C-alpha cells in the first residue's frame, strides 16, 4: 500500500497502529492468542480488489464521476470488549494529487449494528451520525478519480470506541473525529477497495 499523503490519513494510520500494539495485559477477557480478530469484510469485494463501477460517484458536476454512488455492502465481526459504538471512514490517499479525499465519515454506529447492506449508507440513516467528507456530504460519496491516474486505494476503516452512540455532534471532519476519539478507541480494522479509470 502506498504511503498516506495527508495529515488526517497519517493520524488515522497511527490510530490503527496504536490499537494493534495495545499490550496484552490491558483489559479483561481472553488472551490475544485466543481472541478472534476484529474484522471488516464485504460480500462484494475482497481486500485489495476492485470496487464495482456502480460504487463510483455520480456527481453530475464532476465528469470523473461515472458511477451510480451505490455504497458497497459491509460486514464486521468480533468487536473488541467494551465497544459501545463504531466510527467508519473511507479515505483515498491518492486523491487530489496526494492531498487525499475523504469519501465518508460516520460515527455513533451502535454496537448492535454488524454491517450495512448495499446502498444503505448512500443516504442519511438512523444507524449512523454523518460527519463531513471532502465533498461536504455526510453520506457515502463514491470514487471519482481522474482518468489516467491509475487505480486509487479506498481505505474503509472501522473503529470500535467506548463512546455511547449520540455522544458526538453531526458534521465532524475526519481530522476532528480522530481528535475526539483519542483515548476512546478499543480497536480498529480496515478493508481496501480499488478503483480507477483508463
N, CA, C and O of each residue as an XYZ file, in Angstrom:
792
protein
N       0.840     -1.202      0.000
C       0.000      0.000      0.000
C       0.869      1.243      0.000
O       1.904      1.276      0.666
N       0.470      2.249     -0.726
C       1.242      3.470     -0.834
C       1.153      4.290      0.436
O       0.190      4.167      1.193
N       2.151      5.126      0.676
C       2.186      5.958      1.870
C       1.077      6.993      1.845
O       0.858      7.650      0.827
N       0.369      7.143      2.971
C      -0.725      8.092      3.066
C      -0.202      9.500      2.927
O       0.825      9.846      3.511
N      -0.919     10.338      2.137
C      -0.388     11.636      1.772
C      -1.055     12.825      2.396
O      -1.016     13.901      1.800
N      -1.678     12.713      3.576
C      -2.216     13.890      4.227
C      -2.237     13.674      5.721
O      -2.169     12.540      6.195
N      -2.330     14.760      6.462
C      -2.242     14.706      7.918
C      -3.318     13.810      8.510
O      -3.034     12.999      9.392
N      -4.565     13.952      8.028
C      -5.653     13.143      8.566
C      -5.405     11.667      8.305
O      -5.674     10.831      9.168
N      -4.895     11.339      7.123
C      -4.607      9.953      6.798
C      -3.529      9.378      7.684
O      -3.644      8.237      8.131
N      -2.474     10.144      7.953
C      -1.401      9.702      8.829
C      -1.931      9.478     10.235
O      -1.591      8.488     10.882
N      -2.767     10.402     10.709
C      -3.345     10.264     12.045
C      -4.181      9.004     12.139
O      -4.142      8.309     13.155
N      -4.938      8.698     11.092
C      -5.765      7.506     11.076
C      -4.901      6.259     11.113
O      -5.204      5.314     11.840
N      -3.823      6.250     10.332
C      -2.913      5.104     10.322
C      -2.273      4.898     11.689
O      -2.122      3.762     12.138
N      -1.896      5.991     12.356
C      -1.291      5.903     13.684
C      -2.289      5.373     14.699
O      -1.918      4.626     15.605
N      -3.562      5.759     14.553
C      -4.604      5.300     15.457
C      -4.791      3.804     15.323
O      -4.887      3.099     16.328
N      -4.846      3.308     14.093
C      -4.996      1.876     13.856
C      -3.800      1.122     14.397
O      -3.961      0.066     15.009
N      -2.578      1.656     14.178
C      -1.368      1.008     14.664
C      -1.345      0.952     16.177
O      -0.948     -0.060     16.754
N      -1.764      2.018     16.823
C      -1.780      2.065     18.283
C      -2.697      1.002     18.849
O      -2.390      0.387     19.870
N      -3.833      0.782     18.181
C      -4.760     -0.243     18.640
C      -4.126     -1.624     18.528
O      -4.278     -2.464     19.414
N      -3.407     -1.848     17.415
C      -2.786     -3.146     17.192
C      -1.680     -3.431     18.199
O      -1.377     -4.592     18.473
N      -1.068     -2.370     18.759
C       0.061     -2.521     19.662
C      -0.350     -2.509     21.126
O       0.520     -2.492     21.997
N      -1.649     -2.518     21.432
C      -2.115     -2.469     22.806
C      -1.594     -3.674     23.567
O      -1.754     -4.800     23.094
N      -0.982     -3.485     24.718
C      -0.414     -4.590     25.477
C      -1.460     -5.621     25.857
O      -2.621     -5.287     26.091
N      -1.036     -6.889     25.918
C      -1.957     -7.974     26.235
C      -2.485     -7.868     27.646
O      -3.558     -8.396     27.937
N      -1.761     -7.199     28.540
C      -2.158     -7.119     29.933
C      -3.317     -6.164     30.158
O      -3.945     -6.202     31.216
N      -3.618     -5.299     29.175
C      -4.686     -4.322     29.335
C      -6.040     -4.953     29.100
O      -6.226     -5.708     28.145
N      -6.984     -4.646     29.971
C      -8.353     -5.092     29.785
C      -8.569     -6.513     30.228
O      -7.618     -7.237     30.521
N      -9.831     -6.916     30.277
C     -10.190     -8.261     30.688
C     -10.530     -9.091     29.477
O     -10.541     -8.591     28.352
N     -10.812    -10.375     29.710
C     -11.226    -11.227     28.610
C     -10.135    -12.179     28.192
O      -9.098    -12.271     28.849
N     -10.360    -12.898     27.089
C      -9.408    -13.903     26.630
C      -8.075    -13.287     26.250
O      -7.993    -12.096     25.952
N      -7.044    -14.096     26.262
C      -5.732    -13.623     25.844
C      -5.769    -13.339     24.356
O      -6.617    -13.884     23.649
N      -4.842    -12.471     23.848
C      -4.833    -12.142     22.422
C      -4.755    -13.362     21.521
O      -5.311    -13.362     20.423
N      -4.055    -14.422     21.985
C      -3.908    -15.608     21.147
C      -5.235    -16.356     20.992
O      -5.449    -17.057     20.002
N      -6.137    -16.199     21.996
C      -7.414    -16.898     21.948
C      -8.521    -16.039     21.356
O      -9.552    -16.563     20.934
N      -8.323    -14.734     21.321
C      -9.357    -13.814     20.857
C      -9.366    -13.743     19.330
O      -8.311    -13.593     18.713
N     -10.542    -13.850     18.719
C     -10.632    -13.746     17.273
C     -10.441    -12.293     16.853
O     -10.894    -11.390     17.556
N      -9.786    -12.047     15.733
C      -9.503    -10.670     15.317
C     -10.746     -9.900     14.875
O     -11.642    -10.446     14.231
N     -10.774     -8.640     15.231
C     -11.793     -7.707     14.764
C     -11.643     -7.619     13.251
O     -10.540     -7.371     12.762
N     -12.716     -7.813     12.500
C     -12.588     -7.946     11.047
C     -13.703     -7.224     10.298
O     -14.881     -7.346     10.634
N     -13.308     -6.471      9.279
C     -14.228     -5.792      8.368
C     -14.119     -6.447      7.001
O     -13.022     -6.574      6.457
N     -15.252     -6.863      6.442
C     -15.259     -7.517      5.135
C     -16.427     -6.995      4.308
O     -17.282     -6.262      4.805
N     -16.447     -7.384      3.047
C     -17.565     -7.082      2.161
C     -17.878     -8.317      1.329
O     -16.961     -8.946      0.800
N     -19.150     -8.679      1.203
C     -19.503     -9.801      0.327
C     -19.331     -9.455     -1.145
O     -19.415    -10.336     -2.001
N     -19.089     -8.179     -1.450
C     -18.952     -7.751     -2.841
C     -17.509     -7.783     -3.334
O     -17.257     -8.131     -4.488
N     -16.559     -7.423     -2.468
C     -15.160     -7.389     -2.907
C     -14.235     -7.818     -1.781
O     -14.498     -7.559     -0.606
N     -13.151     -8.477     -2.159
C     -12.139     -8.896     -1.192
C     -11.149     -7.759     -0.969
O     -11.022     -6.864     -1.804
N     -10.460     -7.800      0.146
C      -9.468     -6.780      0.462
C      -8.428     -6.677     -0.655
O      -7.828     -7.676     -1.052
N      -8.223     -5.457     -1.153
C      -7.227     -5.237     -2.194
C      -7.703     -5.521     -3.604
O      -6.888     -5.599     -4.523
N      -9.010     -5.678     -3.797
C      -9.553     -5.929     -5.139
C     -10.457     -4.767     -5.560
O     -10.698     -3.840     -4.787
N     -10.947     -4.836     -6.789
C     -11.675     -3.708     -7.383
C     -13.086     -3.519     -6.822
O     -13.813     -4.479     -6.567
N     -13.442     -2.258     -6.641
C     -14.822     -1.880     -6.401
C     -15.559     -1.950     -7.735
O     -14.932     -1.900     -8.793
N     -16.868     -2.063     -7.694
C     -17.666     -2.114     -8.914
C     -17.891     -0.704     -9.461
O     -17.803      0.274     -8.718
N     -18.179     -0.601    -10.746
C     -18.450      0.688    -11.372
C     -19.612      1.401    -10.671
O     -19.602      2.624    -10.534
N     -20.605      0.637    -10.233
C     -21.763      1.243     -9.573
C     -21.393      1.919     -8.251
O     -22.121      2.790     -7.774
N     -20.253      1.516     -7.655
C     -19.822      2.128     -6.392
C     -19.192      3.498     -6.578
O     -19.015      4.234     -5.607
N     -18.847      3.851     -7.824
C     -18.243      5.153     -8.096
C     -19.277      6.259     -7.916
O     -20.482      6.015     -7.958
N     -18.780      7.484     -7.715
C     -19.667      8.616     -7.501
C     -20.480      8.971     -8.736
O     -20.168      8.551     -9.850
N     -21.535      9.759     -8.511
C     -22.404     10.157     -9.624
C     -22.676     11.660     -9.637
O     -23.692     12.101    -10.175
N     -21.764     12.458     -9.040
C     -21.952     13.910     -9.023
C     -21.954     14.452    -10.452
O     -20.954     14.345    -11.161
N     -23.055     15.021    -10.865
C     -23.203     15.444    -12.258
C     -22.231     16.559    -12.646
O     -21.857     16.686    -13.812
N     -21.826     17.362    -11.664
C     -20.919     18.466    -11.969
C     -19.478     18.016    -12.149
O     -18.633     18.808    -12.566
N     -19.181     16.745    -11.839
C     -17.818     16.223    -11.955
C     -17.774     15.153    -13.041
O     -18.355     14.082    -12.863
N     -17.098     15.413    -14.164
C     -17.054     14.433    -15.252
C     -16.308     13.148    -14.890
O     -16.411     12.149    -15.602
N     -15.554     13.173    -13.780
C     -14.839     11.974    -13.347
C     -15.732     11.013    -12.563
O     -15.325      9.893    -12.253
N     -16.943     11.452    -12.246
C     -17.887     10.608    -11.516
C     -18.727      9.826    -12.522
O     -19.654     10.370    -13.122
N     -18.401      8.562    -12.700
C     -19.002      7.772    -13.779
C     -19.879      6.633    -13.268
O     -20.294      5.775    -14.048
N     -20.165      6.615    -11.966
C     -20.927      5.509    -11.401
C     -22.326      5.896    -10.966
O     -22.910      6.853    -11.474
N     -22.856      5.132    -10.013
C     -24.216      5.345     -9.509
C     -24.230      5.709     -8.023
O     -25.299      5.887     -7.440
N     -23.060      5.821     -7.413
C     -22.920      6.139     -5.985
C     -23.641      5.125     -5.097
O     -24.269      5.487     -4.102
N     -23.539      3.867     -5.469
C     -24.109      2.779     -4.666
C     -23.044      2.323     -3.673
O     -21.997      1.818     -4.077
N     -23.297      2.493     -2.402
C     -22.307      2.073     -1.398
C     -22.233      0.549     -1.340
O     -23.263     -0.122     -1.409
N     -21.031      0.001     -1.216
C     -20.905     -1.457     -1.163
C     -21.388     -2.001      0.177
O     -21.348     -1.290      1.181
N     -21.841     -3.244      0.206
C     -22.246     -3.848      1.480
C     -21.021     -4.095      2.351
O     -19.952     -4.432      1.841
N     -21.170     -3.931      3.654
C     -20.076     -4.120      4.599
C     -20.557     -4.971      5.771
O     -21.700     -4.852      6.211
N     -19.674     -5.824      6.267
C     -19.963     -6.650      7.436
C     -18.766     -6.602      8.375
O     -17.625     -6.468      7.934
N     -19.033     -6.711      9.667
C     -17.915     -6.835     10.612
C     -18.295     -7.775     11.742
O     -19.471     -8.028     12.006
N     -17.257     -8.287     12.405
C     -17.481     -9.255     13.483
C     -16.332     -9.185     14.493
O     -15.300     -8.559     14.251
N     -16.546     -9.841     15.622
C     -15.546     -9.928     16.688
C     -15.156     -8.553     17.230
O     -13.973     -8.231     17.333
N     -16.159     -7.751     17.573
C     -15.850     -6.430     18.098
C     -15.093     -6.541     19.418
O     -15.336     -7.468     20.191
N     -14.186     -5.615     19.683
C     -13.406     -5.647     20.920
C     -14.293     -5.481     22.161
O     -15.349     -4.851     22.106
N     -13.851     -6.046     23.254
C     -14.560     -5.910     24.517
C     -14.661     -4.442     24.912
O     -13.690     -3.698     24.780
N     -15.817     -4.024     25.390
C     -16.005     -2.649     25.828
C     -16.493     -1.714     24.745
O     -16.660     -0.519     24.988
N     -16.726     -2.243     23.540
C     -17.207     -1.408     22.437
C     -18.647     -0.966     22.688
O     -19.515     -1.778     23.007
N     -18.881      0.348     22.536
C     -20.234      0.884     22.667
C     -20.742      1.475     21.346
O     -21.948      1.586     21.124
N     -19.809      1.846     20.484
C     -20.198      2.368     19.172
C     -19.036      2.234     18.208
O     -17.900      1.978     18.609
N     -19.337      2.411     16.927
C     -18.312      2.353     15.882
C     -18.261      3.673     15.115
O     -19.239      4.418     15.050
N     -17.101      3.934     14.542
C     -16.930      5.016     13.572
C     -16.407      4.373     12.296
O     -15.712      3.358     12.347
N     -16.740      4.964     11.152
C     -16.307      4.386      9.879
C     -15.926      5.508      8.925
O     -16.687      6.456      8.731
N     -14.749      5.396      8.334
C     -14.297      6.384      7.358
C     -13.880      5.687      6.066
O     -13.475      4.525      6.073
N     -13.986      6.417      4.966
C     -13.485      5.946      3.669
C     -12.563      7.033      3.143
O     -12.975      8.178      2.957
N     -11.304      6.660      2.905
C     -10.284      7.652      2.550
C      -9.459      7.200      1.348
O      -9.001      6.059      1.290
N      -9.277      8.099      0.399
C      -8.445      7.864     -0.791
C      -7.194      8.733     -0.662
O      -7.251      9.940     -0.896
N      -6.074      8.129     -0.295
C      -4.872      8.942     -0.062
C      -4.206      9.408     -1.346
O      -3.347     10.288     -1.300
N      -4.578      8.841     -2.501
C      -4.015      9.317     -3.769
C      -4.835     10.455     -4.370
O      -4.387     11.127     -5.298
N      -6.025     10.664     -3.841
C      -6.908     11.705     -4.361
C      -6.312     13.098     -4.218
O      -5.473     13.338     -3.350
N      -6.749     14.009     -5.072
C      -6.251     15.387     -5.090
C      -4.720     15.423     -5.156
O      -4.059     16.190     -4.455
N      -4.190     14.565     -6.023
C      -2.737     14.520     -6.266
C      -1.941     14.262     -4.998
O      -0.851     14.806     -4.819
N      -2.485     13.431     -4.120
C      -1.772     13.053     -2.912
C      -2.200     13.789     -1.665
O      -1.767     13.441     -0.566
N      -3.049     14.811     -1.808
C      -3.550     15.518     -0.626
C      -4.654     14.724      0.067
O      -4.952     14.951      1.239
N      -5.252     13.798     -0.665
C      -6.254     12.918     -0.088
C      -7.673     13.410     -0.249
O      -7.936     14.612     -0.285
N      -8.590     12.448     -0.345
C     -10.028     12.734     -0.417
C     -10.741     11.851      0.601
O     -10.573     10.632      0.605
N     -11.535     12.476      1.460
C     -12.346     11.741      2.434
C     -13.719     11.513      1.805
O     -14.452     12.465      1.536
N     -14.057     10.266      1.576
C     -15.310      9.933      0.887
C     -16.477      9.672      1.831
O     -17.636      9.700      1.418
N     -16.168      9.420      3.092
C     -17.252      9.215      4.053
C     -16.707      9.281      5.468
O     -15.642      8.739      5.763
N     -17.447      9.950      6.337
C     -17.154      9.978      7.774
C     -18.459      9.684      8.491
O     -19.437     10.413      8.328
N     -18.481      8.627      9.276
C     -19.674      8.255     10.030
C     -19.259      7.778     11.413
O     -18.170      7.231     11.588
N     -20.115      7.982     12.375
C     -19.816      7.566     13.751
C     -21.129      7.442     14.509
O     -22.202      7.645     13.940
N     -21.044      7.108     15.796
C     -22.274      6.885     16.547
C     -23.035      5.659     16.068
O     -24.242      5.550     16.287
N     -22.336      4.736     15.413
C     -22.956      3.497     14.940
C     -23.096      2.567     16.147
O     -22.082      2.176     16.725
N     -24.300      2.203     16.542
C     -24.481      1.369     17.742
C     -23.702      0.052     17.664
O     -23.502     -0.506     16.585
N     -23.272     -0.426     18.825
C     -22.516     -1.687     18.878
C     -23.353     -2.868     18.407
O     -22.805     -3.909     18.044
N     -24.673     -2.718     18.408
C     -25.554     -3.794     17.946
C     -25.558     -3.944     16.426
O     -26.006     -4.965     15.904
N     -25.064     -2.935     15.719
C     -25.013     -2.982     14.249
C     -23.784     -3.777     13.816
O     -22.681     -3.533     14.305
N     -23.971     -4.722     12.903
C     -22.867     -5.570     12.444
C     -22.601     -5.429     10.945
O     -21.903     -6.251     10.351
N     -23.162     -4.387     10.343
C     -22.892     -4.166      8.927
C     -23.919     -3.248      8.291
O     -24.887     -2.818      8.919
N     -23.672     -2.967      7.022
C     -24.592     -2.164      6.222
C     -24.852     -2.904      4.915
O     -23.929     -3.471      4.329
N     -26.080     -2.903      4.461
C     -26.416     -3.540      3.194
C     -26.036     -2.631      2.027
O     -25.713     -1.461      2.229
N     -26.074     -3.159      0.830
C     -25.723     -2.388     -0.356
C     -26.610     -1.149     -0.480
O     -27.833     -1.234     -0.366
N     -25.988     -0.022     -0.710
C     -26.647      1.267     -0.937
C     -27.299      1.855      0.323
O     -27.979      2.878      0.244
N     -27.099      1.223      1.471
C     -27.762      1.686      2.689
C     -27.208      3.015      3.186
O     -27.946      3.813      3.764
N     -25.910      3.264      2.970
C     -25.310      4.479      3.530
C     -25.070      5.564      2.486
O     -24.357      6.535      2.742
N     -25.664      5.396      1.316
C     -25.584      6.443      0.290
C     -26.519      7.596      0.608
O     -26.468      8.648     -0.028
N     -27.364      7.388      1.589
C     -28.304      8.413      2.068
C     -28.247      8.418      3.589
O     -27.773      7.448      4.182
N     -28.717      9.483      4.241
C     -28.724      9.502      5.710
C     -29.499      8.321      6.282
O     -30.449      7.830      5.673
N     -29.077      7.873      7.464
C     -29.707      6.722      8.101
C     -29.669      6.893      9.619
O     -28.724      7.485     10.142
N     -30.665      6.393     10.331
C     -30.640      6.454     11.799
C     -29.567      5.564     12.412
O     -29.316      5.627     13.615
N     -28.928      4.726     11.575
C     -27.895      3.831     12.083
C     -26.538      4.524     12.279
O     -25.643      3.956     12.906
N     -26.378      5.743     11.750
C     -25.105      6.431     11.914
C     -25.311      7.940     11.964
O     -26.314      8.468     11.483
N     -24.333      8.617     12.559
C     -24.291     10.074     12.551
C     -23.345     10.479     11.429
O     -22.194     10.043     11.410
N     -23.799     11.290     10.512
C     -22.971     11.692      9.379
C     -21.990     12.784      9.748
O     -22.351     13.771     10.389
N     -20.746     12.599      9.336
C     -19.735     13.628      9.501
C     -19.703     14.515      8.263
O     -20.748     14.830      7.692
N     -18.508     14.917      7.851
C     -18.385     15.756      6.654
C     -17.159     15.324      5.868
O     -16.026     15.493      6.320
N     -17.395     14.766      4.686
C     -16.308     14.374      3.814
C     -15.776     15.562      3.033
O     -16.213     16.694      3.236
N     -14.841     15.305      2.148
C     -14.252     16.367      1.337
C     -15.301     17.090      0.506
O     -15.203     18.299      0.296
N     -16.306     16.359      0.032
C     -17.370     16.962     -0.784
C     -18.395     17.721      0.053
O     -19.243     18.430     -0.488
N     -18.312     17.570      1.375
C     -19.279     18.200      2.261
C     -20.428     17.284      2.643
O     -21.258     17.645      3.478
N     -20.485     16.110      2.047
C     -21.575     15.175      2.304
C     -21.372     14.429      3.612
O     -20.241     14.182      4.031
N     -22.491     14.070      4.258
C     -22.449     13.254      5.458
C     -22.732     11.794      5.171
O     -22.709     10.965      6.080
N     -22.998     11.474      3.920
C     -23.240     10.098      3.499
C     -22.119      9.649      2.560
O     -21.234     10.430      2.209
N     -22.176      8.390      2.167
C     -21.166      7.831      1.263
C     -21.103      8.613     -0.044
O     -22.127      8.875     -0.674
N     -19.891      8.982     -0.442
C     -19.654      9.635     -1.735
C     -18.624      8.783     -2.468
O     -17.469      8.707     -2.051
N     -19.034      8.150     -3.545
C     -18.182      7.187     -4.228
C     -16.980      7.780     -4.949
O     -16.880      8.997     -5.107
N     -16.073      6.918     -5.383
C     -14.849      7.337     -6.070
C     -15.113      8.122     -7.355
O     -16.031      7.811     -8.114
N     -14.295      9.136     -7.577
C     -14.331      9.917     -8.822
C     -12.906     10.259     -9.234
O     -12.586     11.436     -9.401
N     -12.045      9.265     -9.402
C     -10.649      9.562     -9.744
C     -10.517     10.038    -11.189
O     -11.215      9.525    -12.063
N      -9.652     10.993    -11.459
C      -9.442     11.439    -12.839
C      -8.890     10.306    -13.699
O      -8.143      9.457    -13.214
N      -9.255     10.301    -14.952
C      -8.715      9.305    -15.883
C      -7.210      9.460    -15.980
O      -6.676     10.567    -15.914
N      -6.536      8.329    -16.137
C      -5.084      8.357    -16.303
C      -4.280      8.434    -15.024
O      -3.056      8.557    -15.079
N      -4.938      8.366    -13.857
C      -4.202      8.440    -12.585
C      -4.039      7.074    -11.931
O      -3.580      6.974    -10.793
N      -4.417      6.025    -12.650
C      -4.255      4.685    -12.117
C      -5.346      4.331    -11.123
O      -6.288      5.092    -10.904
N      -5.195      3.159    -10.528
C      -6.168      2.716     -9.535
C      -5.852      3.352     -8.181
O      -4.730      3.256     -7.684
N      -6.852      4.000     -7.599
C      -6.702      4.587     -6.277
C      -7.097      3.550     -5.224
O      -7.880      2.639     -5.491
N      -6.536      3.712     -4.022
C      -6.832      2.820     -2.901
C      -7.861      3.490     -1.984
O      -7.593      4.549     -1.416
N      -9.021      2.879     -1.843
C     -10.086      3.412     -0.998
C     -10.111      2.604      0.298
O     -10.516      1.442      0.318
N      -9.670      3.245      1.371
C      -9.481      2.556      2.637
C     -10.715      2.739      3.524
O     -11.003      3.841      3.990
N     -11.430      1.649      3.745
C     -12.569      1.627      4.652
C     -12.025      1.253      6.033
O     -11.538      0.138      6.220
N     -12.100      2.154      6.981
C     -11.574      1.905      8.322
C     -12.697      1.945      9.337
O     -13.395      2.950      9.471
N     -12.864      0.839     10.052
C     -13.885      0.727     11.096
C     -13.192      0.813     12.451
O     -12.267      0.050     12.731
N     -13.642      1.745     13.292
C     -13.036      1.984     14.592
C     -14.048      1.673     15.688
O     -15.152      2.216     15.688
N     -13.677      0.809     16.613
C     -14.524      0.498     17.760
C     -14.199      1.484     18.877
O     -13.028      1.691     19.197
N     -15.213      2.089     19.467
C     -14.995      3.087     20.514
C     -15.814      2.755     21.765
O     -16.747      1.952     21.720
N     -15.444      3.393     22.883
C     -16.213      3.217     24.112
C     -17.214      4.353     24.322
O     -17.766      4.505     25.411
N     -17.444      5.146     23.279
C     -18.412      6.241     23.351
C     -19.825      5.727     23.088
O     -20.033      4.882     22.217
N     -20.775      6.231     23.832
C     -22.164      5.879     23.578
C     -22.615      6.519     22.257
O     -22.187      7.630     21.943
N     -23.466      5.844     21.484
C     -24.000      6.459     20.265
C     -24.692      7.782     20.605
O     -25.393      7.881     21.611
N     -24.492      8.777     19.774
C     -25.119     10.071     20.025
C     -24.257     11.023     20.838
O     -24.647     12.165     21.082
N     -23.087     10.558     21.258
C     -22.194     11.418     22.048
C     -21.630     12.566     21.214
O     -21.540     13.698     21.689
N     -21.254     12.270     19.976
C     -20.599     13.267     19.134
C     -21.600     13.980     18.220
O     -22.565     13.369     17.761
N     -21.374     15.264     17.959
C     -22.286     16.020     17.095
C     -22.090     15.658     15.628
O     -21.031     15.168     15.236
N     -23.098     15.898     14.838
C     -23.000     15.653     13.404
C     -22.058     16.668     12.760
O     -21.811     17.743     13.306
N     -21.536     16.300     11.586
C     -20.749     17.245     10.799
C     -19.259     17.297     11.067
O     -18.587     18.199     10.568
N     -18.711     16.355     11.844
C     -17.274     16.360     12.105
C     -16.498     15.917     10.864
O     -16.925     15.008     10.152
N     -15.363     16.558     10.608
C     -14.466     16.093      9.558
C     -13.704     14.878     10.073
O     -13.779     14.552     11.258
N     -12.978     14.214      9.196
C     -12.187     13.064      9.628
C     -11.172     13.488     10.690
O     -11.008     12.797     11.696
N     -10.493     14.609     10.479
C      -9.497     15.081     11.445
C     -10.143     15.395     12.793
O      -9.586     15.060     13.838
N     -11.295     16.027     12.777
C     -11.994     16.359     14.025
C     -12.460     15.096     14.737
O     -12.391     15.008     15.962
N     -12.936     14.120     13.967
C     -13.371     12.860     14.559
C     -12.215     12.161     15.257
O     -12.360     11.704     16.391
N     -11.071     12.074     14.593
C      -9.921     11.400     15.188
C      -9.476     12.080     16.471
O      -9.050     11.415     17.415
N      -9.572     13.387     16.506
C      -9.226     14.122     17.723
C     -10.186     13.758     18.859
O      -9.762     13.569     19.999
N     -11.476     13.661     18.542
C     -12.475     13.310     19.542
C     -12.310     11.869     20.038
O     -12.652     11.555     21.178
N     -11.787     11.004     19.175
C     -11.655      9.593     19.530
C     -10.362      9.270     20.273
O     -10.186      8.151     20.754
N      -9.473     10.224     20.366
C      -8.203      9.984     21.052
C      -8.456      9.501     22.486
O      -9.102     10.190     23.276
N      -7.950      8.333     22.803
C      -8.124      7.763     24.127
C      -9.424      7.007     24.330
O      -9.671      6.488     25.418
N     -10.272      6.934     23.289
C     -11.582      6.279     23.410
C     -11.715      5.080     22.472
O     -12.812      4.552     22.292
N     -10.604      4.650     21.876
C     -10.632      3.587     20.877
C     -10.347      2.218     21.500
O      -9.421      2.065     22.295
N     -11.153      1.238     21.126
C     -10.980     -0.133     21.607
C     -10.299     -1.037     20.579
O      -9.762     -2.088     20.930
N     -10.325     -0.628     19.319
C      -9.709     -1.419     18.265
C     -10.110     -0.883     16.903
O     -11.008     -0.048     16.798
N      -9.444     -1.362     15.858
C      -9.751     -0.890     14.506
C      -9.391     -1.960     13.487
O      -8.534     -2.810     13.728
N     -10.060     -1.900     12.349
C      -9.803     -2.833     11.260
C     -10.087     -2.112      9.946
O     -10.861     -1.155      9.919
N      -9.475     -2.559      8.872
C      -9.667     -1.863      7.603
C      -9.812     -2.825      6.432
O      -9.474     -4.006      6.514
N     -10.327     -2.271      5.341
C     -10.575     -3.008      4.103
C     -10.282     -2.054      2.959
O     -10.712     -0.901      2.989
N      -9.557     -2.520      1.950
C      -9.161     -1.658      0.836
C      -9.828     -2.098     -0.464
O      -9.743     -3.259     -0.864
N     -10.494     -1.142     -1.116
C     -11.065     -1.366     -2.435
C     -10.341     -0.492     -3.453
O      -9.906      0.613     -3.129
N     -10.212     -0.980     -4.671
C      -9.505     -0.251     -5.728
C     -10.473      0.246     -6.776
O     -11.466     -0.409     -7.093
N     -10.166      1.430     -7.316
C     -10.977      1.921     -8.441
C     -10.156      2.936     -9.221
O      -9.476      3.787     -8.647
N     -10.236      2.827    -10.559
C      -9.549      3.759    -11.424
C     -10.202      3.782    -12.788
O     -11.025      2.929    -13.121
N      -9.814      4.786    -13.579
C     -10.318      4.913    -14.935
C      -9.144      4.863    -15.905
O      -8.034      5.274    -15.565
N      -9.392      4.354    -17.129
C      -8.309      4.266    -18.118
C      -7.718      5.631    -18.410
O      -6.797      5.745    -19.218
